[in-house]
């Protein structure tokens, strides 16, 4: 081991500062491209499930299958990363997403809801990869820049994610030209995009950031026993900062999904030409996604400068404001719904970035991949539950009830935030 610029250790002539810049660039490019495929699928997935099943309640099931897939697949992907590095884990996840997208195309063609659920479950692997990419950006980051480096990868998702929902219309045209139901064409686009991302990561994410970080720390993954994910999550929960971070990530994602997945269905009740309605829905979701990702660097800077705990509190307040604004909007109030979903995205960004940074800092490098995978599992399960009850809540009490129930989920975050927080959780270690 030698010493590089600014006294940073290097291995065999490899400068980790240079590798970190390259890593953030490659990860940012991958999630930017993948965002096209992910968000176009999110936009039409619930609508396709509704069309296949013939009921609004099924729209929640469609989105929940994708969220649940992202949650469950996060753990095996983290195990692959733990053993073979981030490159292998991310490429494997996008390969699964390609298969899921292709199954969704077939399900649309044969009008099979069970097959669509399987496809959307596999499609969720792309979301899991996008989320785990943020952790890869933190592997080699110095503590005082960890929040910003993580947030830069989150921010890069803006490029594809804002454009993606607006490809719903062209995707429908592609579907019809292929002899498929209109909404099935979007998933064909997603399959091609995910395949390109997987190949790009295999070729460019070198050296692997996690493996290099372990070499720099003279540590390794060590032998893994059954229940390793549970052990890692318990280690996170044992730390005050980790406990706040874990709660922030789970709550922010659950509230966001609970409101967001029912918004297209709610807006669809406004009536009007189908093509026009789909374009307006795409615009509103684009505004929401911009809130999630566009301001991420500022959120990362806030987390590094003002503290993780302060950023989590800001996120909680934004989530409550979003639920109140969106929940009182009628189906045709696109401007009010867009404003509410913008705040919803900002609240999610604060909770995810500050919370993920706290989780990463709460355990050592040997436990991080499993702790991160376990965190994303819990985050996805919470969001899946929020999504699956969204359809019945919408049917029973309308969009206001969906937003109100989602807002109640912020209470556990407030309890953890208020219960015995120590000053050190605001500073990177």
N, C-alpha and C positions, 0 to 999 in steps of 0.2 A: 504493500500500500504506500502511495506517495501523497504529496500535498499539492493541491492545485491553487488557483487564485483565491485570495481572501482567507487562506488557511483552511479551505475546505478539502477534506481528504479525497483522494482519487484512487482508483483501482486499475493497475496495469495501464497507466497513462490515460484513462478515461476520466474526463472532467465532469463531475455530476452536475455542475451548473449548466454546462452546455447540453448535457443529456436532458436535464429538466426542461430547458427551453424547447428542445426538439420534441420531447414527450408531450408537452402542453400543446404544441402546434399540431402534432399528429392526432392527438385525442380530440382537439377542437375541430379539425377537419372532418374526422369520422362522425362525430355527433351532429355536426352541421348537415352533412349529407344524409345521415340516418334519420334526422328529424323530418325530412320530407316524407319518408315512408311511414314513420310512426304517427304523425299527426293527421295525415290523410286517412289513415286507418281509424284513428280515434273519431274523426269527424263522421265517417259513414258507418262504422261498426255497429253502433246502436240502431241506426236507421235500417241497416240491412237485417239485423235480428228482428226488428219490428215487422219488416215486410215479410220475412220468411215465416214468422209465427202468427202474424195478423193481429197482434195486440201490443199496446204501449208497454205493458209490464215486461215484455221480453227485451225491450231496448236496454233496460238496466242489466239484464242477464248477459247481453252481448258485451257491454263494456266491462262488466265484472269478470267475465272469463279472461279478458286481456289483462286486467289488473291482477287477478289471481295468478295467472301464468307468470307475470313479472315477479310476483312475490315468491312463488314456489321455486321457479327456475333460478332465482338469485343465489340460493344456497349451493346447488351443484356447481354453478359458475364460480362462486367464491372458492370452492374446494379445488377446482381446476386451476384457478389463479394461485392458490396457496401452494400447490404442488409444482406447477409448470410455468407460472408467471401470468401477468396480466394479458399479454398478447394471446396466449392460448385460450384463456377464459373468455375474452371478448370475442375472438373469432368464432369460438364454438357457439356462443350465444347468438350471434348473427346468423350462423348456419341454421340453427333451430328456428329462428324467425323467418328465414326463407321458406322452410318447410311449412310453417304455420300459415304464411300468406298464401301459399299454393293450395293448401287444404281449404282455406276460406274461399278461394276462387271456385274450387270444385263444389263446395257447399252452396255457393250462390247459384251455380249452374243447375244443381239438382234440387234446390230449395229444401235443404236439410238443416234444421236447427241444431240437432246434436252434433253433426259434422262441423257446422259453423262454430260451435262452442269449442270443439277440439282445435280448430284452426286458430281461433282467436286466443286460446290458451298458449299455443306455441308462438303466435305473433307477439305475445307479451314479453318474450325473451329479448326483443329489441329494446323495449323500455328498460328491462333489467340491465342491459349492456350500457345504455345511456347513463343510467344512474351509477353503475359501478365505474364508469369512466371518470367520474368526479373524484373517486377515491384514488384512482391511478394517478391523477394529477397531484395528489398530496404525498405520494410515496417518497419523492426526493425533495419536496419543498422544505425550505427552512421555516422554522416556526412562525416568524414574524410575517411571512408571506403565504402561509398555508391557506388562509381563508381566501385570499385573492387568486391564488393559482387554481384552487378548486372552483372558484366562481367563474374564472375565465372559460373553463370547459362547459360549465352550465350555460354561460352566455352564448357560446358558439352555437348552441342548439337553436338560438333565435333564427338563424339564417334559414334552415330548413323548416322549422316549426311554424314560422309565420307564413311562409309560402305554401306549405303542405295542405292546410285546409282549403285553400283556394284551388287546389288541383282536384277537388271532389267533382267539379263539373266536367273538366277534361277527362278525368278518370271514368266518369259515367259514359262519356262519348266513346272512349276506348272499349269499355265493356260491351256496349251495343255493337261496335264494329267487329268484336270477336264472337258475337252471338251469345253473350252472357247477359244476365240481368245487369242493369246500368251500374248499380252500386258495387258489383263484383270487380269492375275494372280497376278500382283504386288499389286492390290488393295485388293485382298483377304488377302494377308500378312499384309497390312496396317490395315485392320479391326481388326485382332487379336491383333496386337500391341497396337492400341489405346484402346481397351477394357482392356488390362492388365494395361495400364497406369492409366486409370480412376479408376479402383479398388484400385491400389496402392496409389493414392493420397487420396482417401476417408479413407483409413486405416491408413496412415502414416503422413499426414500433420496436426498434432495436437501438441499443440494448434494452432489455425489459426493465422498466423502472422498479418494480417490486423486487426482482432478483438482485438488481444492482444495489438497492437500498439495504438489502440483507447482507450483501457482501461488504458494504461499507460499515455496517454495524457488527460485522463478524458474527452474525446470527443466521439462523435458518428457520425453516418451518418446524423442524423436529417431527417426531412420529405423531400421527393423529389417531386418536381413539374415537370410538363411537360417542356421540354427544359432544363433540368438540365445539359445535356451534353454540350449544346451550352454555357451555363453560365460558366461552368468549362473551356471550351476551350478559351473563351474570357478572363477569368482570367489569363490563361497561356500567351495569346498574349499580355496582358497589361504589363507583365514584360519583360524587355530587355533580360534577360537570357532565359525565357520561349519562347520568340519569336524566338530566335536563335535555341533553342533546337527543337521546333516544326518544323521549316524550315529544320533543318539538318536531322531529322528523315524522313520527307516526301521526300526530295530530294534524300537522299542516297538510300532509298528503291525503289523509282521510277527509278532511273538510273540503279540500280542493276537488277531489274526485266526487264527493257527495253532491256538490252543487253543479260542477261542470258537466257531468255525464247526462244530467237531465235537462240541461239548457237547450240542446237542439230539439229534443222532444217537446219541451214547453213552447219553443218558438214555432214549431211546426203546427201548433194549434191556432196560429194566427190566420191560417188560410192563405189564399192567393196562389198564383202560378207556382208549380213545383220547382221549376228552374230558378225563379227569382228567390223563393224562400231558401233554397239550398245555398245560393250565393250569399244571402244575408247572414245565414247561419255561419257560413265559412268566414265571413268578415268578423263576426262577433268572436268566434273561436280564435281567430288570428290575433285580435286585440288581447284576449285572455293569455294566449301563449306569449305575446310580447311582454305582458306583465310578469310572466313566469321567468323569462330568460333575458330580456333586453337590458334590464337594470342590474343584472347579476354582479358585474364588476363593482358597482357602487355598494351593493349589499356586502360583498366580500371585503371591501375597504372599511365599511362600517363595522363588520365583525372583527377585523384586525385592530381598528383604532378605538372604537367605542366599547368593544367587548362583545363576546358571544351572547352573554345573558341579556344585554340591552337589545341586541338585534332580535333575539327570540321574542322579547316583549313587544317590540314594534310589529313583528309578524303576527302575533296573536291579536293585537288591536286591529290590524288590517283585515284579518280573516273575519272578525266580527262585523266590521263596517261593510265588507263585501256581501256577507249573508243578508244584512239588513237592506242594502240597496238593491241587490238582485232579486231578493225574495218578494219585494213589493212591486216588481215590474210586471205589467201584463205581457202576454205573448208577443204583441206587435211592437213593444217599446224597445227597439234594437239599441238605441243610444243609452238608455238606462241600464239595460242588460250588459252592454259592452263596458260601461263604466264600472259596474259591479264586478264583472269578471276580470277587469284590469286590476282592481284592488285585490281580488282573490288570487291572481297570479303573483302579485307583489308580496302578499302575506306568505304564500307558499315558498317563494324564493328566500325570504328571510328565515323561515323555519328550517328549510332544507339546508341552506348553506351554513348557517351558524350551528345548527344541530349536527350536521355531518362532520363539521370541523371538531366539535366537542367530542363526538364519538371516536374520531380518529385519534385525538389527543389523550383519550382516557385509558388506552391500553398500549402495550408495547408492540413493536413491529411483528413479532412472532404470532400475535393473536389478531392483528388488524384485519386480514382478509376474512376470517371467520366471523369476527365481530361485525364487520361491515355487511357481510352477507346476511347474518342474523337480523341486523337492524333493518335491512331492506325487506327481509321476509315479513317481519312484524309490520312494517310500514305498508307493504302490499296487502297483507291480510286485513288490516284496518280499513284500507281504501276499498278492498273487495266487499267487505261487509257494508260499507257506506253505499257502494254502488248497487248491491243486490237489493237493498231495502228502498232504493230511490224510486224504482218503478211503482211498487205498491203505495208508497207515500204520495207520489204524484197522483195516482189514481184516486186515493182517498181524500187528500186535502189540498191538492194542487202544489204548485212550485213554492208557494210560501211555506208550506209545511216541510218540504224538502230542505229549504234553506234554514228554517228554524231549528230542525233537528241537527243539521250540520253544525250550526253555531254552538249548540250545547256541548259538542265535542271539545271545544276550547277550554272548558272548565278543568279537566285533568291537567292541562298544561299550566293553567294559572296556579293550581294547587302545588305542583312540583316547583314552579318558579318561586313561590312564596315560602316554601318550606326549607328553611335553613341553608340558603345558598351562601357559599363562601366567596370572598373576593377573587380567589385564584382561578375560578372557572371562567373569569373574564379574560384571562391572559393565556396565550399559547405556551406550552411547555416544551 
